[in-house]
Amino acid sequence: MRVLLPLALLAGPALADLPVVEAVEPRTGGDGWTFDVTVSHADTGWEHYADGWEVLGPDGMRLGYRELLHPHVTEQPFTRSLRGVVVPEGVSAVTVRAHDNVHGWGEAVEVTLP
């Protein structure tokens, strides 16, 4: 008898999803913009976890980067903030995307600034 298993069962954590930006709350203040970003990712520990996220301008230039210093295995999704982001005058939308230490960048999300 021959048994067929889905590839995902055979591969295990190597096929874990890319990090997903679930929500972004931008607000402006005296020292620039603050971005509260909620990320979800199937962190498995130090060997595979969401390790950062970035804010990009319309031209693709990085405006800010938040490094995530440890896995969030039991805290999903999780929210972290980045303060003091300088958004050029006249820019009405930015892009936010999250990164993991195995697969790289997840899907970018466009965020309209209030």
C-alpha positions as CSV (number, residue, x, y, z in Angstrom):
1,M,0.0,0.0,0.0
2,R,1.3,3.4,-0.9
3,V,0.6,6.4,1.3
4,L,0.8,10.0,0.0
5,L,1.4,12.8,2.5
6,P,1.1,16.5,1.7
7,L,4.5,18.2,1.2
8,A,3.8,20.6,4.1
9,L,3.7,17.6,6.5
10,L,7.0,16.4,5.3
11,A,8.7,19.8,5.3
12,G,7.8,20.9,8.8
13,P,8.8,24.4,9.9
14,A,10.8,25.2,6.8
15,L,7.6,26.1,5.0
16,A,6.3,28.4,7.8
17,D,4.6,31.5,6.5
18,L,6.3,34.8,6.0
19,P,5.6,37.5,8.5
20,V,2.3,39.4,8.1
21,V,1.7,43.0,8.9
22,E,-1.7,42.8,10.6
23,A,-2.2,46.4,11.5
24,V,-0.4,49.8,11.4
25,E,-1.3,52.8,13.5
26,P,0.6,55.9,12.4
27,R,0.5,59.2,14.4
28,T,2.5,62.4,14.2
29,G,4.1,64.3,17.0
30,G,6.9,66.8,17.8
31,D,9.7,64.3,17.1
32,G,8.3,62.9,13.8
33,W,6.0,60.0,13.2
34,T,5.3,57.0,15.5
35,F,4.3,53.7,13.9
36,D,2.6,51.0,16.0
37,V,2.9,47.9,13.9
38,T,1.2,44.5,14.7
39,V,3.0,41.5,13.2
40,S,2.0,37.8,13.1
41,H,4.4,35.0,12.3
42,A,4.8,31.4,13.1
43,D,7.9,31.9,15.2
44,T,9.5,28.6,16.2
45,G,12.4,30.0,18.3
46,W,15.8,31.5,17.5
47,E,16.1,29.3,14.4
48,H,13.1,31.0,12.7
49,Y,11.4,34.2,13.8
50,A,10.2,37.7,12.7
51,D,13.3,39.8,13.2
52,G,12.2,43.3,12.0
53,W,9.9,45.5,10.1
54,E,10.4,48.7,8.0
55,V,8.6,51.8,6.9
56,L,9.3,52.8,3.2
57,G,8.5,56.0,1.4
58,P,6.7,56.0,-2.0
59,D,10.1,55.9,-3.8
60,G,11.1,52.8,-1.8
61,M,13.5,54.6,0.4
62,R,13.7,53.3,4.0
63,L,12.3,55.9,6.4
64,G,12.6,53.7,9.5
65,Y,13.5,50.2,10.7
66,R,12.5,48.4,13.9
67,E,14.7,45.5,14.8
68,L,13.0,42.7,16.7
69,L,15.6,41.2,19.1
70,H,14.0,37.9,20.0
71,P,11.4,35.4,19.0
72,H,7.7,35.9,20.0
73,V,6.7,32.2,20.0
74,T,3.9,32.6,22.7
75,E,3.0,36.2,21.9
76,Q,1.1,36.2,18.5
77,P,0.3,38.6,17.0
78,F,2.5,41.2,18.7
79,T,2.8,45.0,18.4
80,R,5.9,47.1,18.6
81,S,6.4,50.8,18.0
82,L,9.0,52.9,16.2
83,R,9.3,56.6,17.1
84,G,10.9,59.6,15.4
85,V,10.4,58.5,11.8
86,V,10.9,61.4,9.4
87,V,8.3,61.3,6.6
88,P,9.0,63.9,3.9
89,E,6.5,66.7,3.5
90,G,3.8,66.0,1.0
91,V,4.0,62.2,1.5
92,S,0.4,60.9,2.2
93,A,1.1,57.1,2.3
94,V,4.0,54.8,3.3
95,T,4.6,51.1,2.9
96,V,5.3,48.8,5.9
97,R,6.6,45.2,5.6
98,A,8.0,42.7,8.1
99,H,11.0,40.4,7.8
100,D,11.9,37.0,9.1
101,N,15.4,35.6,9.6
102,V,14.9,32.6,7.2
103,H,12.6,33.6,4.3
104,G,13.1,37.4,4.2
105,W,10.4,40.0,3.5
106,G,6.7,39.4,3.8
107,E,4.0,41.2,1.7
108,A,4.1,45.0,1.9
109,V,1.1,46.9,3.2
110,E,0.3,50.5,2.1
111,V,-0.7,52.8,4.9
112,T,-2.4,56.1,4.4
113,L,-1.2,58.7,6.8
114,P,-3.8,60.7,8.7
